[in-house]
Amino acid sequence: MSHLVTATAAVAPLLTGWSATTWWLHRRLHQARLDPLSGLPTRAHFEKGVERLLRRRVPVTLVVIDLDGFKALNDTHGHLAGDAAITATGSRLNRWAAAHAERWVAARLGGDEFAAALTIPHAEGVPGALGTLHENLCAAVPFEGRTLVLGASVGAVWSPHWPLAGRSRLLRGADEAMYAVKRAGGGWRIARSDHIAVASVNGRRPGRPGTHPMGGAR
């Protein structure tokens, strides 16, 4: 028995070390998938999350968001104010998705662009959800004793059944709806069909974040 106790005592530090190393590696991998400002997944992790939702063959709503007035906010109040706006937007988007769906994934695509995919079972529920999202995103952001005011342009696509290969089409539809409402001065819009009028690369208009080739279903 004493030999067993001695052997266990000798091995214990090694096991503890391996556990700590494994935990550290898992934490680093988790952090690498998240944008440090918004706390949301990055584009690559978002695309994987969308694919998982589509595999479930359930109605999926995909939303693309572009903040309005973000450059002016940075120029006027500085980049720390812009960082505060990004952080607040990430938190608001994630809370909104969690309140409106059983399953969802939200992400910061880059710059002041965000996206979310969530399971909303009925098309009738999408307008109200988008209205709430737009209201939340446009709420003032507290920063150093003052408030920052931003707008948002929100485009969305709802699909009752979309094949896995349609992920880029969903992104294109939501992106086009967002772009149309942005040109009209902001607000939200739902794409009414899967007809895409604007040329795109990897689900985004040319020149937008994420238009460089990436792996995955197209």
Protein Blocks (a to p, Z undefined) as FASTA:
>chain_A
ZZmmmmmmmmmmmmmmmmmmmmmmmmmmmmmmpcfklopacfklmmmmmmmmmmnopacd
ddddddehklmmmmmnojklmmmmmmmmmmmmmmmmmmmofbdcdddfbhjbccdddddf
bfklmmmmmmmmmmmmmpccdeehiacdddddddddddfbdcfklmmmmmmmmmmmmmmm
mmnopacdddfbfcdfbdceehiaehiahiacceddZZ
